[in-house]
Amino acid sequence: IRYIPYIEKPGEIYLESDFLILTSKYEGFGNVVVEALCAGCTPLTYSTSGTRAIHDLTGLLRFPDMNTPESMKELILQTWEKREKISSEKINTLRTQFSLNSWVTAVEEIVAIK
């Protein structure tokens, strides 16, 4: 386990990692989760409104049974044993789904620009 402070381009770190651990219990949308997913890095995170929304879209997040440190520890150990990687096909789908163009299109549809 490595703690990595803020870096401007985290893509290489995600590519080298087996999974991302996000221990915030109060997280908005969680861009770091989307970044990790798009690099094929499985996020382990507490269930928050933002992370549940991302999971509802992708089905790829892993949550502990309860929002406790002990449950997170168990999830980390279970995930470490399996070390399943996200498939290239799913990564390409995620990159399309979370691309800037898809966000612009969604906003345009919401505000009826087109």
C-alpha positions as CSV (number, residue, x, y, z in Angstrom):
1,I,0.0,0.0,0.0
2,R,1.3,3.4,-1.0
3,Y,-0.1,6.8,-0.1
4,I,0.3,9.1,-3.1
5,P,-0.2,12.8,-2.6
6,Y,-1.8,15.0,-5.3
7,I,-0.2,14.5,-8.8
8,E,-1.3,16.3,-11.9
9,K,-1.5,13.2,-14.2
10,P,-2.4,10.1,-12.2
11,G,-2.9,7.8,-15.1
12,E,0.4,6.0,-14.8
13,I,-0.2,5.3,-11.1
14,Y,-3.7,3.8,-11.9
15,L,-2.1,1.6,-14.6
16,E,0.5,0.2,-12.1
17,S,-2.1,-0.4,-9.4
18,D,-4.3,-3.4,-8.6
19,F,-7.0,-1.3,-7.1
20,L,-7.8,2.1,-5.7
21,I,-8.9,2.5,-2.0
22,L,-11.1,5.5,-1.4
23,T,-11.9,5.8,2.3
24,S,-14.0,8.9,2.3
25,K,-17.4,8.3,3.8
26,Y,-18.7,11.6,2.4
27,E,-17.9,11.8,-1.3
28,G,-19.6,13.6,-4.1
29,F,-19.4,12.1,-7.5
30,G,-15.8,11.0,-7.0
31,N,-13.9,11.8,-10.2
32,V,-10.9,9.8,-8.8
33,V,-13.2,6.7,-9.0
34,V,-14.0,7.3,-12.7
35,E,-10.3,8.0,-13.4
36,A,-9.3,4.7,-11.8
37,L,-12.0,2.7,-13.6
38,C,-11.0,4.2,-17.0
39,A,-7.5,3.0,-16.4
40,G,-8.7,-0.5,-15.5
41,C,-8.1,-0.1,-11.7
42,T,-10.9,-1.5,-9.5
43,P,-12.1,1.0,-6.9
44,L,-12.8,-0.1,-3.3
45,T,-14.9,2.5,-1.7
46,Y,-17.5,3.1,1.0
47,S,-21.0,3.4,-0.3
48,T,-21.9,7.1,-0.7
49,S,-24.4,8.8,-3.0
50,G,-21.7,9.6,-5.5
51,T,-20.1,6.2,-5.5
52,R,-23.4,4.4,-5.7
53,A,-24.3,6.5,-8.8
54,I,-21.1,5.4,-10.5
55,H,-21.7,1.8,-9.5
56,D,-25.3,2.0,-10.9
57,L,-23.8,3.1,-14.2
58,T,-20.9,0.6,-14.3
59,G,-21.5,-2.2,-11.9
60,L,-17.8,-2.3,-11.2
61,L,-17.3,-0.7,-7.8
62,R,-16.6,-2.9,-4.7
63,F,-18.2,-1.8,-1.4
64,P,-17.5,-3.3,2.1
65,D,-20.5,-4.9,3.9
66,M,-20.7,-2.0,6.3
67,N,-19.2,1.5,6.3
68,T,-16.6,0.5,8.9
69,P,-12.8,0.3,8.8
70,E,-13.0,-3.4,9.7
71,S,-15.3,-4.1,6.7
72,M,-13.0,-2.1,4.4
73,K,-10.1,-4.2,5.7
74,E,-11.9,-7.4,4.8
75,L,-12.8,-6.1,1.3
76,I,-9.2,-5.2,0.7
77,L,-8.0,-8.6,1.7
78,Q,-10.7,-10.4,-0.4
79,T,-9.9,-8.2,-3.4
80,W,-6.1,-8.7,-3.0
81,E,-6.6,-12.5,-3.2
82,K,-8.7,-12.3,-6.4
83,R,-6.9,-9.4,-8.2
84,E,-9.5,-9.3,-11.0
85,K,-8.7,-6.8,-13.7
86,I,-11.4,-4.9,-15.6
87,S,-11.5,-6.1,-19.2
88,S,-10.2,-4.0,-22.1
89,E,-13.7,-4.0,-23.6
90,K,-15.3,-2.6,-20.4
91,I,-12.5,0.0,-20.1
92,N,-13.3,1.3,-23.7
93,T,-17.0,1.4,-22.8
94,L,-16.2,3.4,-19.6
95,R,-13.9,5.8,-21.5
96,T,-16.8,6.5,-23.9
97,Q,-19.4,6.7,-21.2
98,F,-17.4,9.2,-19.1
99,S,-15.8,11.1,-22.0
100,L,-16.1,14.9,-22.2
101,N,-18.2,14.6,-25.3
102,S,-20.7,12.4,-23.5
103,W,-21.0,14.9,-20.7
104,V,-21.5,17.8,-23.1
105,T,-24.2,15.9,-25.0
106,A,-26.0,15.0,-21.7
107,V,-26.0,18.7,-20.6
108,E,-27.2,19.8,-24.0
109,E,-30.1,17.4,-23.8
110,I,-31.0,18.4,-20.3
111,V,-31.1,22.1,-21.2
112,A,-32.5,21.4,-24.6
113,I,-29.7,23.2,-26.5
114,K,-30.0,20.9,-29.6
